[in-house]
Amino acid sequence: MQDVSKFICVLFILLTNFLFSQSTSEKLKKEQQLLEKNISNTKQLLEKAKTNTESSFNELKLLNNQIDYREKLVRNFDNQIRSADLKIKEKNIQIDELREEVKELKEQYKLLLLYAYKNRNKYGKMMYLFSSETYYEAIKRAKYLEKIQETVKKQFLVIDQHQKLIAEELKNIETERAYKAQMLEEKKVEREQILLDQQKQQVLYENLKSQEGKLIAKLQEEERKRAKIKSEIDAAIRKEVAAAEAKRKKAEEEARKKAEANKPKPPTSKTPSTSSKPGATTPSTPAPSKPFELPETKENAALSKSFEGNRGKLPWPVEKGNITEGYGKNAHPTIPGVFTNNNGVDISSPKNAQVRAVFEGEVTSVMNIPGAGKVVIIKHGNYRTVYSNLQSTFVNVGTKVSTKQVIGSLVSNESQTLSISHFEIHQVVGSSVTSLNPSLWLAK
């Protein structure tokens, strides 16, 4: 029984180690798949980019992302290679332990076989039983002999199981070695691709660097456009919030008037008004109005909660794309000390790509802003998503949209080879409108 317990313990340790290493391995493989998908998408966008100044600028941003993805993938391969080495090392230790166990089990099995051999004939067993002093002692001796036979069988089964485990672990080692060799080869390929991308990156960098004066002037113009666009988008959201507040006040006023009309009138008194007498109380002044808060209907609250629950899981506003300018302050890729400020994220996409709603909601604004094309704002409870740089729109104010429903297509012209989607997320709390980082909300 002790040997069987020891075998179960060894089996449990092996299973625990297997599950832990399996979890780590699966996590690394999922990360690898995501990085390879990003590299594939970026590669497709790079293949469509031409060499005019505007495209070169986007191409440089895409190349920067591509190099970053490839370097992360190489680190992922390093982690998987280390994990494979660790597994091989652990399995070798486990095999050594199992072999020691088998050695001990065989020694014990040998002794059991010798004992069984010495007591192999039925007369020997009968003499052993009949030499008992009492009947109860004879029963105990019979059970003892049965136990020895049972132990011999169990010992054989344990040895057999150990040998199968050793064979399985040796097979796993070979699998890990083959996997490690594959990772090393893929790492080598990615290293070569990084060098090629870096060479291309340097050519683009030098080309754009030679046009620094033109780029700075264009950058200043873009910043002015962005400030104007931000102002108009904020104004549109505030106008919508103000309209909701006016609607709320009107509803409250109508409810108040209705309540007063239904209120029973007090009996009239001929007594002159006490307000003219000394010590008379003056009518109380009306209470100051409450600070404005957007009415939180059940539907509004449920949609807000549902939207919040999808943080980090929202689908992208375009089917395929790559963030080429993030939220907030961004360093210029070629001009040192120059930064741009972004109220959302810019996503480079294939030309004429379609834009889709990231979550269910209601369209509250469709407007045309110079420099931003057409802009659609969708309400999701106390949240708003903003989709800019649209060439055409397929929705109107009041349209109820579902998740991933196409709402328009991106602006593109003859000279452009890629389309840029600008996407923002805002949260409305009372009369305050706050912009949020879309990268934290979109699915990775």
C-alpha positions as CSV (number, residue, x, y, z in Angstrom):
1,M,0.0,0.0,0.0
2,Q,2.9,2.3,0.8
3,D,4.3,1.9,-2.8
4,V,0.9,2.5,-4.3
5,S,0.5,5.7,-2.3
6,K,4.0,6.8,-3.4
7,F,3.0,6.2,-7.0
8,I,-0.2,8.3,-6.7
9,C,1.9,11.1,-5.1
10,V,4.4,11.0,-8.0
11,L,1.5,11.0,-10.5
12,F,-0.1,14.0,-8.8
13,I,3.1,16.0,-8.9
14,L,3.6,15.2,-12.6
15,L,0.0,16.2,-13.3
16,T,0.3,19.5,-11.4
17,N,3.6,20.4,-13.1
18,F,2.0,19.5,-16.5
19,L,-1.1,21.7,-15.9
20,F,1.0,24.7,-14.7
21,S,3.4,24.5,-17.7
22,Q,0.4,24.0,-20.0
23,S,-1.2,27.2,-18.7
24,T,2.0,29.2,-19.2
25,S,2.6,27.7,-22.6
26,E,-1.0,28.4,-23.8
27,K,-0.7,32.0,-22.6
28,L,2.6,32.5,-24.6
29,K,1.0,30.9,-27.7
30,K,-2.0,33.2,-27.5
31,E,0.3,36.2,-27.2
32,Q,2.3,34.9,-30.2
33,Q,-1.0,34.5,-32.3
34,L,-2.0,38.1,-31.4
35,L,1.4,39.6,-32.3
36,E,1.4,37.6,-35.6
37,K,-2.0,38.9,-36.4
38,N,-0.9,42.5,-35.8
39,I,2.2,42.0,-37.9
40,S,0.1,40.5,-40.7
41,N,-2.4,43.5,-40.6
42,T,0.4,46.0,-40.5
43,K,2.3,44.3,-43.4
44,Q,-0.9,44.5,-45.6
45,L,-1.1,48.3,-44.8
46,L,2.6,48.8,-45.6
47,E,2.2,47.0,-48.9
48,K,-0.5,49.5,-49.9
49,A,1.5,52.6,-48.9
50,K,3.1,54.7,-51.6
51,T,6.0,57.1,-51.4
52,N,4.4,60.5,-51.4
53,T,5.1,62.7,-48.3
54,E,1.8,62.1,-46.6
55,S,1.9,58.3,-47.2
56,S,5.6,58.2,-46.2
57,F,4.7,59.7,-42.8
58,N,2.0,57.1,-42.1
59,E,4.3,54.4,-43.5
60,L,7.0,55.4,-41.0
61,K,4.5,55.2,-38.1
62,L,3.4,51.8,-39.4
63,L,7.0,50.6,-39.7
64,N,7.6,51.8,-36.1
65,N,4.6,49.7,-35.0
66,Q,5.8,46.7,-37.1
67,I,9.3,46.8,-35.6
68,D,7.8,47.0,-32.1
69,Y,5.5,44.0,-32.8
70,R,8.4,42.0,-34.2
71,E,10.6,42.7,-31.2
72,K,7.8,41.7,-28.9
73,L,7.4,38.5,-30.9
74,V,11.1,37.8,-30.6
75,R,10.8,38.2,-26.8
76,N,7.8,35.9,-26.9
77,F,9.9,33.3,-28.7
78,D,12.7,33.7,-26.2
79,N,10.1,33.1,-23.4
80,Q,8.8,30.0,-25.2
81,I,12.3,28.7,-25.7
82,R,13.1,29.2,-22.0
83,S,9.9,27.5,-21.1
84,A,10.7,24.5,-23.3
85,D,14.2,24.3,-21.7
86,L,12.7,24.4,-18.3
87,K,10.2,21.7,-19.2
88,I,12.9,19.4,-20.6
89,K,15.0,19.9,-17.4
90,E,12.0,19.2,-15.2
91,K,11.1,16.1,-17.2
92,N,14.6,14.8,-17.0
93,I,14.5,15.2,-13.2
94,Q,11.1,13.4,-13.1
95,I,12.5,10.6,-15.2
96,D,15.5,10.2,-12.9
97,E,13.1,10.0,-9.9
98,L,10.9,7.5,-11.6
99,R,13.8,5.3,-12.5
100,E,15.0,5.3,-8.9
101,E,11.4,4.4,-7.9
102,V,11.4,1.6,-10.4
103,K,14.8,0.3,-9.1
104,E,13.5,0.2,-5.5
105,L,10.2,-1.4,-6.7
106,K,12.1,-4.1,-8.6
107,E,14.3,-4.9,-5.5
108,Q,11.1,-5.3,-3.4
109,Y,9.5,-7.3,-6.2
110,K,12.6,-9.6,-6.3
111,L,12.3,-10.3,-2.6
112,L,8.6,-11.0,-3.0
113,L,9.2,-13.4,-5.9
114,L,11.9,-15.3,-3.9
115,Y,9.5,-15.7,-1.0
116,A,6.8,-16.8,-3.4
117,Y,9.2,-19.3,-5.0
118,K,10.2,-20.8,-1.6
119,N,6.5,-21.3,-0.8
120,R,5.5,-22.3,-4.3
121,N,4.0,-25.7,-3.5
122,K,0.7,-26.3,-1.8
123,Y,2.2,-28.6,0.8
124,G,4.5,-25.8,2.0
125,K,1.6,-23.6,2.5
126,M,-0.4,-26.3,4.2
127,M,2.5,-27.0,6.6
128,Y,2.7,-23.2,7.3
129,L,-1.0,-23.1,8.1
130,F,-1.1,-26.4,10.1
131,S,1.9,-25.4,12.3
132,S,-0.3,-22.7,13.8
133,E,-1.0,-23.1,17.5
134,T,-4.6,-21.9,17.3
135,Y,-7.3,-21.7,14.8
136,Y,-7.2,-17.9,14.7
137,E,-3.5,-17.9,14.1
138,A,-4.1,-20.2,11.1
139,I,-6.7,-17.8,9.7
140,K,-4.2,-14.9,10.1
141,R,-1.5,-16.9,8.3
142,A,-3.9,-17.7,5.4
143,K,-4.7,-13.9,5.1
144,Y,-1.0,-13.1,5.3
145,L,-0.3,-15.5,2.3
146,E,-3.2,-13.9,0.3
147,K,-1.8,-10.4,1.1
148,I,1.6,-11.4,-0.2
149,Q,0.1,-12.6,-3.5
150,E,-1.9,-9.4,-3.8
151,T,1.1,-7.3,-3.1
152,V,3.2,-9.1,-5.7
153,K,0.5,-8.3,-8.3
154,K,0.2,-4.7,-7.2
155,Q,4.0,-4.3,-7.2
156,F,4.1,-5.5,-10.8
157,L,1.4,-3.1,-11.9
158,V,3.2,-0.1,-10.2
159,I,6.4,-1.0,-12.0
160,D,4.6,-1.3,-15.3
161,Q,2.9,2.2,-14.7
162,H,6.2,3.8,-13.8
163,Q,7.8,2.4,-17.0
164,K,4.9,3.8,-19.0
165,L,5.3,7.2,-17.4
166,I,9.0,7.2,-18.2
167,A,8.3,6.4,-21.8
168,E,5.6,9.2,-22.0
169,E,8.0,11.7,-20.4
170,L,10.8,10.8,-22.9
171,K,8.3,11.3,-25.7
172,N,7.3,14.7,-24.3
173,I,11.0,15.7,-24.1
174,E,11.3,15.0,-27.8
175,T,8.2,17.0,-28.6
176,E,9.6,20.0,-26.5
177,R,12.9,19.7,-28.3
178,A,11.2,19.8,-31.7
179,Y,9.1,22.8,-30.6
180,K,12.2,24.6,-29.3
181,A,13.9,24.1,-32.6
182,Q,10.9,25.5,-34.4
183,M,10.9,28.6,-32.1
184,L,14.6,29.2,-32.7
185,E,14.0,29.1,-36.5
186,E,11.0,31.5,-36.3
187,K,13.1,33.8,-34.0
188,K,15.9,33.9,-36.6
189,V,13.4,34.8,-39.4
190,E,11.9,37.6,-37.3
191,R,15.4,39.0,-36.5
192,E,16.1,39.1,-40.2
193,Q,12.8,40.9,-40.8
194,I,13.5,43.5,-38.1
195,L,16.8,44.3,-39.8
196,L,15.0,44.8,-43.1
197,D,12.3,46.9,-41.5
198,Q,14.9,49.0,-39.8
199,Q,16.7,49.7,-43.1
200,K,13.5,50.8,-44.7
201,Q,12.7,52.9,-41.6
202,Q,16.0,54.7,-41.9
203,V,15.4,55.6,-45.5
204,L,12.0,57.0,-44.7
205,Y,13.3,58.8,-41.7
206,E,16.0,60.6,-43.8
207,N,13.6,61.4,-46.5
208,L,11.2,63.0,-44.1
209,K,14.0,64.7,-42.2
210,S,15.0,66.5,-45.3
211,Q,11.5,68.1,-45.5
212,E,11.5,69.2,-41.8
213,G,10.4,72.8,-42.5
214,K,7.5,71.7,-44.6
215,L,6.5,69.1,-42.0
216,I,6.5,71.7,-39.2
217,A,4.3,74.1,-41.1
218,K,1.9,71.2,-41.9
219,L,2.0,70.0,-38.3
220,Q,1.0,73.5,-37.1
221,E,-1.9,73.6,-39.5
222,E,-3.0,70.1,-38.4
223,E,-2.9,71.1,-34.8
224,R,-5.1,74.1,-35.5
225,K,-7.6,71.9,-37.3
226,R,-7.5,69.4,-34.4
227,A,-8.3,72.2,-31.9
228,K,-11.2,73.3,-34.0
229,I,-12.5,69.8,-34.5
230,K,-12.2,69.1,-30.7
231,S,-14.1,72.4,-30.0
232,E,-16.9,71.5,-32.4
233,I,-17.3,67.9,-31.1
234,D,-17.3,69.1,-27.5
235,A,-19.9,71.8,-28.4
236,A,-22.1,69.2,-30.1
237,I,-22.0,66.9,-27.0
238,R,-22.7,69.8,-24.7
239,K,-25.6,71.0,-26.9
240,E,-27.0,67.5,-26.7
241,V,-26.6,67.4,-22.9
242,A,-28.2,70.9,-22.6
243,A,-31.1,69.7,-24.7
244,A,-31.6,66.8,-22.4
245,E,-31.5,69.2,-19.4
246,A,-34.1,71.5,-21.0
247,K,-36.3,68.5,-21.6
248,R,-35.9,67.4,-18.0
249,K,-36.8,70.9,-16.7
250,K,-39.8,71.1,-19.0
251,A,-41.0,67.7,-17.7
252,E,-40.5,68.8,-14.1
253,E,-42.4,72.1,-14.7
254,E,-45.3,70.3,-16.3
255,A,-45.4,67.8,-13.4
256,R,-45.4,70.7,-10.9
257,K,-48.2,72.5,-12.6
258,K,-50.2,69.3,-12.8
259,A,-49.7,68.7,-9.1
260,E,-50.7,72.3,-8.2
261,A,-53.9,72.0,-10.4
262,N,-54.9,68.8,-8.6
263,K,-54.1,70.2,-5.1
264,P,-57.3,71.1,-3.1
265,K,-57.7,74.9,-2.6
266,P,-57.6,76.1,1.1
267,P,-60.8,77.9,2.4
268,T,-60.8,81.7,1.8
269,S,-60.5,83.9,4.8
270,K,-61.8,87.5,5.2
271,T,-59.1,88.2,7.7
272,P,-56.7,90.8,6.2
273,S,-53.3,89.6,5.2
274,T,-51.0,89.3,8.2
275,S,-48.0,90.3,6.0
276,S,-48.8,94.0,6.7
277,K,-48.9,93.5,10.5
278,P,-45.8,93.9,12.6
279,G,-44.2,90.6,13.3
280,A,-45.9,88.9,10.4
281,T,-44.0,86.2,8.6
282,T,-42.9,86.8,5.1
283,P,-43.4,84.2,2.4
284,S,-40.5,81.8,2.2
285,T,-38.1,82.3,-0.7
286,P,-37.9,79.5,-3.3
287,A,-35.1,76.9,-2.8
288,P,-32.2,77.2,-5.1
289,S,-32.3,74.9,-8.1
290,K,-30.3,71.7,-7.9
291,P,-27.1,71.5,-10.0
292,F,-27.8,69.9,-13.4
293,E,-27.4,66.1,-13.7
294,L,-28.3,64.1,-16.7
295,P,-31.5,62.1,-15.8
296,E,-30.5,58.5,-15.1
297,T,-33.4,56.5,-16.6
298,K,-33.3,52.7,-16.1
299,E,-32.5,52.3,-19.8
300,N,-29.7,54.9,-19.6
301,A,-28.2,53.3,-16.5
302,A,-28.3,49.8,-17.9
303,L,-26.6,50.9,-21.1
304,S,-23.9,52.8,-19.2
305,K,-23.3,49.8,-17.0
306,S,-23.2,47.5,-20.1
307,F,-20.8,49.8,-21.9
308,E,-18.5,50.0,-18.8
309,G,-18.5,46.2,-18.6
310,N,-17.0,46.0,-22.0
311,R,-13.9,48.0,-21.2
312,G,-11.0,46.4,-23.0
313,K,-13.4,44.2,-25.1
314,L,-15.0,46.7,-27.5
315,P,-14.6,45.8,-31.2
316,W,-12.5,48.2,-33.3
317,P,-14.3,50.9,-35.3
318,V,-12.7,49.4,-38.5
319,E,-12.4,45.7,-39.3
320,K,-8.6,46.0,-40.1
321,G,-6.3,48.7,-38.9
322,N,-3.4,49.8,-36.8
323,I,-3.2,52.7,-34.3
324,T,-0.6,55.1,-35.8
325,E,-1.2,57.9,-33.3
326,G,-2.3,57.2,-29.7
327,Y,-4.3,59.1,-27.2
328,G,-2.8,62.2,-25.5
329,K,0.7,63.6,-26.1
330,N,2.6,61.9,-28.9
331,A,6.3,62.5,-29.9
332,H,6.8,63.4,-33.5
333,P,8.6,60.4,-35.3
334,T,11.2,62.6,-37.1
335,I,11.3,66.0,-35.4
336,P,12.9,65.9,-31.9
337,G,11.1,67.9,-29.2
338,V,7.9,68.3,-31.2
339,F,4.7,66.7,-29.9
340,T,1.1,66.4,-31.0
341,N,-2.0,66.2,-28.8
342,N,-4.7,63.7,-29.7
343,N,-8.2,63.6,-28.1
344,G,-8.7,60.1,-29.4
345,V,-6.7,57.6,-31.5
346,D,-5.9,57.6,-35.2
347,I,-6.2,54.3,-37.0
348,S,-4.6,53.6,-40.4
349,S,-6.9,51.4,-42.5
350,P,-7.2,50.2,-46.1
351,K,-8.5,52.8,-48.5
352,N,-12.3,53.4,-48.4
353,A,-12.6,51.2,-45.3
354,Q,-16.0,51.1,-43.6
355,V,-16.5,52.4,-40.1
356,R,-18.7,50.5,-37.6
357,A,-20.3,51.3,-34.2
358,V,-18.3,49.8,-31.4
359,F,-21.4,49.3,-29.2
360,E,-25.1,49.5,-29.4
361,G,-26.6,52.9,-28.9
362,E,-28.4,55.9,-30.5
363,V,-27.0,58.4,-33.0
364,T,-27.2,61.9,-31.5
365,S,-25.2,63.9,-34.0
366,V,-24.2,63.7,-37.7
367,M,-22.3,66.8,-38.8
368,N,-19.8,68.0,-41.4
369,I,-16.6,69.6,-39.9
370,P,-14.0,71.0,-42.3
371,G,-10.8,69.0,-41.9
372,A,-12.6,66.1,-40.2
373,G,-15.0,65.1,-42.9
374,K,-18.3,63.9,-41.6
375,V,-18.6,63.1,-37.9
376,V,-21.0,60.7,-36.2
377,I,-21.6,60.8,-32.4
378,I,-23.3,57.8,-30.8
379,K,-24.8,57.8,-27.3
380,H,-24.3,54.7,-25.0
381,G,-26.0,55.8,-21.8
382,N,-23.6,58.3,-20.2
383,Y,-20.9,57.5,-22.8
384,R,-20.4,58.9,-26.3
385,T,-18.3,57.4,-29.1
386,V,-17.1,59.8,-31.9
387,Y,-16.2,58.7,-35.4
388,S,-14.5,61.3,-37.6
389,N,-13.0,61.6,-41.1
390,L,-16.0,59.9,-42.8
391,Q,-16.7,60.5,-46.5
392,S,-20.2,59.1,-46.3
393,T,-22.6,58.2,-43.5
394,F,-25.4,55.5,-43.5
395,V,-27.2,56.7,-40.3
396,N,-29.2,59.8,-39.2
397,V,-29.9,61.4,-35.9
398,G,-32.1,59.1,-33.8
399,T,-31.0,55.9,-35.6
400,K,-30.6,53.0,-33.2
401,V,-27.4,51.1,-34.0
402,S,-26.2,47.7,-33.0
403,T,-22.6,46.6,-32.2
404,K,-20.5,46.4,-35.4
405,Q,-23.2,48.0,-37.5
406,V,-21.6,49.9,-40.4
407,I,-22.3,53.7,-40.0
408,G,-20.1,55.1,-42.8
409,S,-17.0,54.9,-45.0
410,L,-13.7,56.7,-44.6
411,V,-12.4,59.7,-46.6
412,S,-9.9,59.0,-49.3
413,N,-8.6,60.8,-52.4
414,E,-6.4,60.1,-55.4
415,S,-3.1,60.8,-53.6
416,Q,-3.9,58.7,-50.5
417,T,-3.2,55.0,-50.3
418,L,-4.5,54.6,-46.8
419,S,-7.5,56.0,-44.9
420,I,-7.2,57.4,-41.4
421,S,-10.0,56.8,-38.9
422,H,-10.2,59.1,-35.9
423,F,-12.0,57.6,-32.9
424,E,-12.9,59.1,-29.5
425,I,-14.7,58.1,-26.3
426,H,-16.3,60.6,-23.9
427,Q,-18.0,60.2,-20.6
428,V,-20.7,62.6,-19.5
429,V,-21.1,63.2,-15.7
430,G,-23.6,65.9,-15.0
431,S,-22.7,68.8,-17.2
432,S,-19.0,67.7,-17.4
433,V,-17.7,65.9,-20.5
434,T,-14.4,64.0,-20.2
435,S,-12.4,62.4,-23.0
436,L,-11.2,58.8,-22.3
437,N,-8.3,56.8,-23.8
438,P,-9.9,54.5,-26.5
439,S,-6.8,52.2,-26.4
440,L,-7.9,51.1,-22.9
441,W,-11.4,50.2,-24.2
442,L,-10.8,48.5,-27.5
443,A,-10.1,44.8,-27.6
444,K,-6.4,43.8,-27.7
